[in-house]
Amino acid sequence: MRITYIGHSGFLVELKKSLLLFDYYEGALPALSHEKQLYVFASHRHPDHFNPEIFGLAEKYGNAFFFLSSDIWESRVPKELRSRTIRLKPKDSCDLEQLSVRTLKSTDEGVAFVIWAEGNTVYHAGDLNDWRWPGEPKSWNRQMKEHFDAYIEPLRNMHLDAAFVPLDPRQEDYYCLGLDYFLSLTAGGSPSERIYPMHCWEDYVIIDRWLREHSEHPGRERIVRITGRGESFNQ
């Protein structure tokens, strides 16, 4: 499996027979093999996660197939591509010949994706995160934690070869609440599993901050240090 960071929450996962493109909205795409099946995922309609230009990939890669959160209106999908587009609500599932998809409810808009493909399990959180904020009422932050813990519970002890999880510097000292809980939830995972911080708003120093502040954390080796767009990782 080869993973390329495109920008923000956008990643490309390259498998032997298929390509999984997540939450692309801007940035340079690597060359995509025409011999592999291309699956494009958009977790919700926010403009930093969904750009209708993704549908242009179908012109260049005729086998492109799209998985969209149901909050993305069907009218945004070109009519000629609707037969190759599946819109998914939270807690939906879909099985195709080469992969299976399950969605989790987000604490913001849309869904998170769990994908099983070619013997690999991949998780993309979208905006499913513990969005507690300094200055918000304690009651609001308490409810956010309760919702986050409940919505992400299906991942408990699940083997995830690659996981894309928010680490957002705008949350200030609350920046790693979601990632820390995710690590505890999946603590039984294999050392070969990798977690790719995302939604960092190009502030990659936040990853170094987490690594520095968690120098003794048992899950530290699972965190991939991303330093810029276009980086690729083999695992």
C-alpha positions as CSV (number, residue, x, y, z in Angstrom):
1,M,0.0,0.0,0.0
2,R,1.3,3.4,-1.0
3,I,-0.2,6.6,0.5
4,T,0.2,10.1,-0.9
5,Y,-0.7,13.2,1.1
6,I,-2.3,15.7,-1.3
7,G,-3.3,18.5,1.1
8,H,-5.5,19.2,4.2
9,S,-7.6,16.0,4.5
10,G,-6.9,14.8,0.9
11,F,-5.1,11.5,0.5
12,L,-4.6,8.9,-2.2
13,V,-4.3,5.2,-1.2
14,E,-2.8,3.0,-3.9
15,L,-3.5,-0.7,-3.8
16,K,-2.6,-3.4,-6.3
17,K,-5.9,-3.2,-8.1
18,S,-7.5,0.0,-6.9
19,L,-7.0,3.6,-6.0
20,L,-8.9,5.3,-3.1
21,L,-9.0,9.1,-3.3
22,F,-10.3,10.9,-0.2
23,D,-11.6,14.4,0.3
24,Y,-9.7,16.0,-2.5
25,Y,-10.5,19.7,-3.0
26,E,-7.2,21.2,-4.1
27,G,-3.6,20.3,-4.7
28,A,-1.6,18.3,-7.3
29,L,-2.7,14.8,-7.9
30,P,0.0,12.2,-8.6
31,A,-0.3,10.3,-11.8
32,L,-3.1,7.7,-11.5
33,S,-2.9,4.3,-13.2
34,H,-5.5,3.8,-15.8
35,E,-5.3,0.0,-15.1
36,K,-6.6,0.4,-11.6
37,Q,-10.2,1.0,-10.5
38,L,-10.5,4.6,-9.1
39,Y,-12.8,5.2,-6.1
40,V,-13.4,8.8,-5.1
41,F,-14.7,9.6,-1.6
42,A,-16.1,12.9,-0.2
43,S,-17.0,12.8,3.4
44,H,-19.2,16.0,3.4
45,R,-20.0,19.1,1.6
46,H,-17.7,21.6,3.3
47,P,-15.5,23.2,0.6
48,D,-12.3,22.0,2.2
49,H,-13.5,18.4,1.7
50,F,-15.6,18.5,-1.4
51,N,-14.9,20.1,-4.8
52,P,-17.2,19.2,-7.7
53,E,-14.1,19.2,-9.9
54,I,-13.6,15.6,-8.8
55,F,-16.2,14.6,-11.3
56,G,-13.8,15.7,-14.0
57,L,-11.7,12.6,-13.1
58,A,-14.3,10.5,-14.9
59,E,-13.3,12.1,-18.2
60,K,-9.7,11.2,-17.8
61,Y,-10.2,7.9,-15.9
62,G,-13.3,6.3,-17.3
63,N,-13.6,3.8,-14.5
64,A,-14.0,6.4,-11.7
65,F,-16.6,5.5,-9.1
66,F,-17.8,8.0,-6.4
67,F,-18.9,7.6,-2.8
68,L,-20.4,10.8,-1.4
69,S,-21.9,11.7,1.9
70,S,-25.7,12.2,1.5
71,D,-25.4,15.8,2.6
72,I,-23.8,16.5,-0.8
73,W,-26.9,17.2,-3.0
74,E,-27.5,14.9,-5.9
75,S,-27.8,17.9,-8.1
76,R,-24.1,18.5,-7.6
77,V,-23.5,15.2,-9.4
78,P,-23.5,15.3,-13.2
79,K,-26.4,13.3,-14.6
80,E,-24.2,11.0,-16.6
81,L,-22.3,10.0,-13.5
82,R,-25.2,9.3,-11.1
83,S,-25.2,5.6,-12.0
84,R,-21.5,5.5,-10.8
85,T,-22.2,7.5,-7.6
86,I,-23.4,6.2,-4.3
87,R,-24.5,8.7,-1.7
88,L,-24.3,7.3,1.9
89,K,-25.9,8.3,5.1
90,P,-24.4,7.8,8.6
91,K,-24.3,4.1,9.5
92,D,-24.8,3.0,5.9
93,S,-22.9,0.1,4.3
94,C,-22.2,-0.8,0.7
95,D,-20.5,-3.9,-0.8
96,L,-19.0,-3.9,-4.3
97,E,-16.9,-6.6,-5.9
98,Q,-13.6,-5.0,-5.0
99,L,-14.4,-3.3,-1.7
100,S,-16.8,-2.8,1.1
101,V,-17.7,0.6,2.7
102,R,-19.2,1.5,6.1
103,T,-20.0,5.0,7.3
104,L,-19.9,6.5,10.8
105,K,-21.9,9.5,11.9
106,S,-19.8,12.7,12.1
107,T,-19.7,15.2,14.9
108,D,-19.9,17.8,12.2
109,E,-21.3,17.4,8.7
110,G,-21.5,14.1,6.8
111,V,-19.8,10.8,7.5
112,A,-16.5,9.0,8.2
113,F,-15.5,6.1,6.0
114,V,-14.3,2.6,6.9
115,I,-13.2,0.7,3.7
116,W,-12.2,-2.9,3.3
117,A,-10.3,-3.5,0.1
118,E,-7.8,-6.1,-1.1
119,G,-7.1,-7.3,2.4
120,N,-6.6,-3.8,3.9
121,T,-8.8,-1.7,6.2
122,V,-8.7,2.0,5.8
123,Y,-10.4,4.7,7.9
124,H,-10.9,8.3,6.9
125,A,-12.5,10.4,9.6
126,G,-13.7,13.3,7.5
127,D,-14.8,15.8,10.2
128,L,-15.6,13.1,12.8
129,N,-13.5,14.6,15.7
130,D,-13.7,15.7,19.3
131,W,-14.5,19.3,18.4
132,R,-14.2,20.8,21.9
133,W,-13.1,24.4,21.8
134,P,-11.6,26.8,24.4
135,G,-14.3,29.4,25.3
136,E,-17.3,27.2,24.6
137,P,-19.7,26.5,27.4
138,K,-18.8,23.4,29.5
139,S,-22.1,21.9,28.7
140,W,-21.4,22.2,24.9
141,N,-18.0,20.7,25.2
142,R,-19.3,17.9,27.5
143,Q,-21.9,17.0,24.9
144,M,-19.4,17.0,22.1
145,K,-17.2,14.5,23.9
146,E,-20.2,12.3,24.6
147,H,-21.2,12.4,20.9
148,F,-17.6,11.8,19.7
149,D,-17.1,8.8,22.0
150,A,-20.4,7.3,20.9
151,Y,-20.0,7.8,17.1
152,I,-16.4,6.4,17.0
153,E,-17.2,3.4,19.2
154,P,-17.6,1.0,16.2
155,L,-13.8,1.3,15.7
156,R,-13.0,-0.2,19.1
157,N,-10.2,-2.7,18.7
158,M,-10.7,-2.7,14.9
159,H,-7.6,-3.5,12.9
160,L,-6.9,-0.4,10.7
161,D,-4.0,-0.6,8.4
162,A,-4.2,3.2,7.6
163,A,-6.2,5.8,9.5
164,F,-6.6,9.5,8.6
165,V,-7.4,11.4,11.7
166,P,-7.9,15.2,12.4
167,L,-5.2,17.1,14.4
168,D,-6.4,20.7,14.2
169,P,-4.3,23.5,15.6
170,R,-7.3,25.9,15.8
171,Q,-8.4,24.0,18.9
172,E,-5.4,25.3,20.8
173,D,-4.7,23.1,23.8
174,Y,-7.7,20.9,22.8
175,Y,-6.0,20.1,19.5
176,C,-5.3,16.4,20.2
177,L,-8.3,15.2,22.2
178,G,-9.8,13.3,19.2
179,L,-6.5,11.7,18.2
180,D,-5.6,10.7,21.8
181,Y,-9.0,9.0,22.2
182,F,-8.7,7.3,18.8
183,L,-5.3,5.9,19.9
184,S,-6.8,4.6,23.2
185,L,-9.8,3.1,21.3
186,T,-7.5,1.2,18.9
187,A,-4.8,0.4,21.5
188,G,-4.8,-3.3,20.6
189,G,-3.8,-2.6,17.0
190,S,-0.8,-4.0,15.2
191,P,2.5,-2.0,15.3
192,S,2.3,-2.0,11.5
193,E,-0.8,0.2,11.6
194,R,-0.3,3.8,10.6
195,I,-2.1,7.0,11.6
196,Y,-1.9,10.0,9.3
197,P,-2.7,13.3,11.0
198,M,-4.9,15.6,8.8
199,H,-7.0,18.8,8.8
200,C,-3.9,20.6,10.1
201,W,-4.4,23.6,7.8
202,E,-0.8,23.2,6.5
203,D,0.5,23.7,10.0
204,Y,2.6,20.6,10.2
205,V,4.4,21.8,13.3
206,I,1.3,20.6,15.1
207,I,2.4,17.0,14.4
208,D,5.8,17.7,15.9
209,R,4.1,19.2,18.9
210,W,2.1,16.1,19.4
211,L,5.2,13.9,19.1
212,R,7.1,16.1,21.5
213,E,4.3,16.1,24.1
214,H,3.7,12.4,23.8
215,S,7.3,11.2,23.9
216,E,6.4,8.1,26.0
217,H,3.0,7.4,24.4
218,P,2.7,3.6,23.5
219,G,1.0,4.6,20.2
220,R,3.7,7.1,19.2
221,E,5.2,4.8,16.6
222,R,1.9,4.6,14.7
223,I,1.9,8.4,13.9
224,V,3.2,9.4,10.5
225,R,5.1,12.7,10.5
226,I,3.9,14.6,7.5
227,T,5.9,17.7,6.5
228,G,4.3,18.9,3.3
229,R,2.1,18.2,0.3
230,G,3.0,15.5,-2.1
231,E,4.8,13.3,0.3
232,S,4.3,9.5,-0.2
233,F,4.6,6.7,2.3
234,N,4.9,2.9,1.7
235,Q,3.5,0.6,4.3
